[in-house]
Amino acid sequence: MLLQYKYLVFTCIQDDISNVKSKISELISSGTKFPINWSITQTNLDYKEIYYPVPPSGGSHFPNFIIWEPLNNIGTTVFFVNYEDGWNSLMERYAKTYNKIVTQVRMSDEDINYPMFKFSYYEGLQQRVILCYKDYKKWEFFQKGEILSFEDESHYTKYRIKERLPNTLIIDYLKKAGWDISDSNFWNTNKPVYNFQRIQWDK
């Protein structure tokens, strides 16, 4: 799979990186001792420092994420975090609070224990979610929200549930939404990269 990951989750934000840096700081400071319990530094673009080849399971570990502006989509930001769900609650809050377009995806190899394929598109308060995953031995498919103009609905009725939202379709949807992740320039930048790491829980 992309970048030799077995499970890949990240978010594309239709907002300038300087805005994202300050707005995420606002969101994560709510109810916490920020920035005392966080380390925010400028760093190199190294995804494997965040997680590889899969994000750690559960949510009891400290969040650690980077943001960068992709070379092939100036004025937008990629959010890459060490949570299996991509810190979905934070990204949904971002879209709703600042009325922005936020697109989050999860892709995986089929041979991992719990394969996951998800495309989430938030535009302010509006949301579209498509999900296909394997829970133990059974494949499940779920969708909610108004269908987007670029979707290929014929996939959603395929007999084999696991074929309804393959990685290739997610990549195609992302490209139609404005982010071409098959282009190496998406994974590179010539602007500062910021790393947010939580270093302790509130006391």
Phi and psi in degrees as a GROMACS rama.xvg file:
@    title "Ramachandran Plot"
@    xaxis  label "Phi"
@    yaxis  label "Psi"
@TYPE xy
-53.8729  133.033  LEU-2
57.5362  18.5864  LEU-3
65.6373  23.3752  GLN-4
-81.432  150.392  TYR-5
-95.1848  -23.5295  LYS-6
-145.345  121.16  TYR-7
-127.903  123.61  LEU-8
-133.339  133.748  VAL-9
-161.961  169.539  PHE-10
-132.656  139.729  THR-11
-108.392  126.922  CYS-12
-115.877  127.403  ILE-13
-83.3127  71.6372  GLN-14
-163.269  149.272  ASP-15
-65.0533  144.726  ASP-16
-60.8099  -34.0299  ILE-17
-65.9136  -37.8164  SER-18
-67.0525  -43.7671  ASN-19
-60.5319  -43.4202  VAL-20
-58.195  -46.5285  LYS-21
-74.2998  -37.2943  SER-22
-72.4561  -38.6787  LYS-23
-64.6816  -38.1749  ILE-24
-59.1863  -40.7322  SER-25
-62.9387  -44.7388  GLU-26
-67.0436  -43.105  LEU-27
-80.6971  -11.469  ILE-28
-81.6549  -16.181  SER-29
-64.7896  114.839  SER-30
78.485  8.13429  GLY-31
-127.286  165.281  THR-32
-86.3579  76.74  LYS-33
-100.743  137.917  PHE-34
-93.7884  13.7856  PRO-35
-54.7986  -41.8943  ILE-36
-92.1726  10.561  ASN-37
-128.924  149.023  TRP-38
-114.189  123.76  SER-39
-121.548  116.978  ILE-40
-135.114  158.608  THR-41
-87.7891  138.047  GLN-42
-145.302  -178.337  THR-43
-86.5711  158.364  ASN-44
-82.1337  95.8379  LEU-45
-136.116  97.9438  ASP-46
-65.377  -34.7737  TYR-47
-67.6784  -17.6342  LYS-48
-72.9132  -19.0831  GLU-49
-89.6024  -51.1777  ILE-50
-166.747  153.379  TYR-51
-174.968  138.191  TYR-52
-86.1855  -4.07208  PRO-53
-136.876  153.068  VAL-54
-70.1512  152.308  PRO-55
-61.1955  146.708  PRO-56
-78.5632  159.047  SER-57
75.1146  -172.318  GLY-58
-136.561  22.5992  GLY-59
-87.9141  -10.6043  SER-60
-84.1442  163.446  HIS-61
-67.569  134.622  PHE-62
-67.6521  141.992  PRO-63
-144.034  120.583  ASN-64
-147.63  158.101  PHE-65
-121.433  154.841  ILE-66
-129.501  142.781  ILE-67
-150.619  159.814  TRP-68
-97.3345  115.428  GLU-69
-68.0397  142.825  PRO-70
-61.1319  -28.9703  LEU-71
-94.519  9.08873  ASN-72
-153.381  75.252  ASN-73
-63.6449  139.485  ILE-74
90.3818  2.79534  GLY-75
-119.181  173.483  THR-76
-139.178  141.959  THR-77
-106.246  135.51  VAL-78
-115.136  122.245  PHE-79
-130.54  109.415  PHE-80
-125.656  158.7  VAL-81
-89.0564  38.0469  ASN-82
-118.439  138.479  TYR-83
-57.0673  -35.4804  GLU-84
-91.462  7.27406  ASP-85
68.7994  19.5322  GLY-86
50.7364  55.3418  TRP-87
-57.8416  -38.6695  ASN-88
-61.9531  -37.7805  SER-89
-68.1332  -42.4711  LEU-90
-68.0568  -36.6249  MET-91
-66.2934  -40.3937  GLU-92
-63.0708  -38.2049  ARG-93
-59.3738  -49.6695  TYR-94
-59.8124  -45.1678  ALA-95
-71.4039  -42.719  LYS-96
-69.463  -39.7303  THR-97
-110.096  7.09686  TYR-98
53.5975  53.4579  ASN-99
-118.02  161.599  LYS-100
-88.3716  124.073  ILE-101
-130.463  125.118  VAL-102
-121.258  120.544  THR-103
-119.33  138.988  GLN-104
-130.968  152.191  VAL-105
-131.066  129.495  ARG-106
-133.261  154.336  MET-107
-156.144  168.121  SER-108
-78.7063  150.123  ASP-109
-73.6575  -17.6141  GLU-110
-90.2167  2.25645  ASP-111
-78.0541  167.941  ILE-112
-59.0564  -44.1855  ASN-113
-131.277  82.3191  TYR-114
-59.0077  143.23  PRO-115
-139.845  130.748  MET-116
-133.837  118.779  PHE-117
-146.078  138.095  LYS-118
-127.351  117.522  PHE-119
-121.574  129.378  SER-120
-127.43  115.814  TYR-121
-113.416  132.279  TYR-122
-131.854  93.8912  GLU-123
63.703  -122.674  GLY-124
-84.6118  -12.9362  LEU-125
-83.0947  144.627  GLN-126
-145.336  147.149  GLN-127
-131.393  124.16  ARG-128
-129.645  131.258  VAL-129
-127.629  131.711  ILE-130
-141.647  133.81  LEU-131
-138.794  125.147  CYS-132
-153.121  163.284  TYR-133
-110.231  118.709  LYS-134
-106.194  105.37  ASP-135
59.4792  -108.963  TYR-136
-106.265  -0.302275  LYS-137
-113.363  133.874  LYS-138
-87.3373  140.338  TRP-139
-127.068  149.463  GLU-140
-133.303  137.157  PHE-141
-145.93  145.4  PHE-142
-149.59  149.26  GLN-143
-150.819  156.811  LYS-144
94.8824  167.689  GLY-145
-71.4183  133.148  GLU-146
-63.7832  135.75  ILE-147
-81.3631  154.148  LEU-148
-61.8701  -27.3752  SER-149
-93.0373  0.897277  PHE-150
-73.4362  148.501  GLU-151
-104.828  93.0274  ASP-152
-66.6339  -19.2879  GLU-153
-61.376  -25.4167  SER-154
-67.0334  -30.614  HIS-155
-74.7866  -9.03864  TYR-156
-112.017  10.0506  THR-157
-61.8106  144.547  LYS-158
-60.2178  -45.6439  TYR-159
-83.6575  112.729  ARG-160
-57.7614  -37.3338  ILE-161
-67.0283  -11.8725  LYS-162
-94.1177  2.34718  GLU-163
-79.271  -24.1694  ARG-164
-145.019  69.5478  LEU-165
-74.1711  165.446  PRO-166
-53.7189  -40.0496  ASN-167
-62.0199  -35.8183  THR-168
-71.7854  -39.2257  LEU-169
-61.7584  -43.7484  ILE-170
-61.836  -40.2263  ILE-171
-64.7761  -43.3655  ASP-172
-62.2687  -41.9778  TYR-173
-60.8039  -42.9025  LEU-174
-62.1421  -42.3508  LYS-175
-68.8572  -24.9512  LYS-176
-84.1107  -7.6662  ALA-177
118.861  1.23541  GLY-178
-125.188  112.65  TRP-179
-95.5094  94.9461  ASP-180
-82.8643  -6.79561  ILE-181
-79.473  -12.6574  SER-182
-86.8748  125.98  ASP-183
-60.0139  -23.3221  SER-184
-66.204  -20.8464  ASN-185
-63.8278  -34.9814  PHE-186
-93.334  16.3729  TRP-187
-136.644  161.264  ASN-188
-151.999  158.222  THR-189
-119.131  17.1294  ASN-190
-113.865  167.889  LYS-191
-59.9293  144.128  PRO-192
-110.529  134.051  VAL-193
-113.936  136.108  TYR-194
-113.421  123.268  ASN-195
-107.252  123.38  PHE-196
-130.197  127.354  GLN-197
-80.1029  130.749  ARG-198
-108.129  -16.0963  ILE-199
-161.745  156.717  GLN-200
-81.9669  159.932  TRP-201
-62.4297  144.125  ASP-202
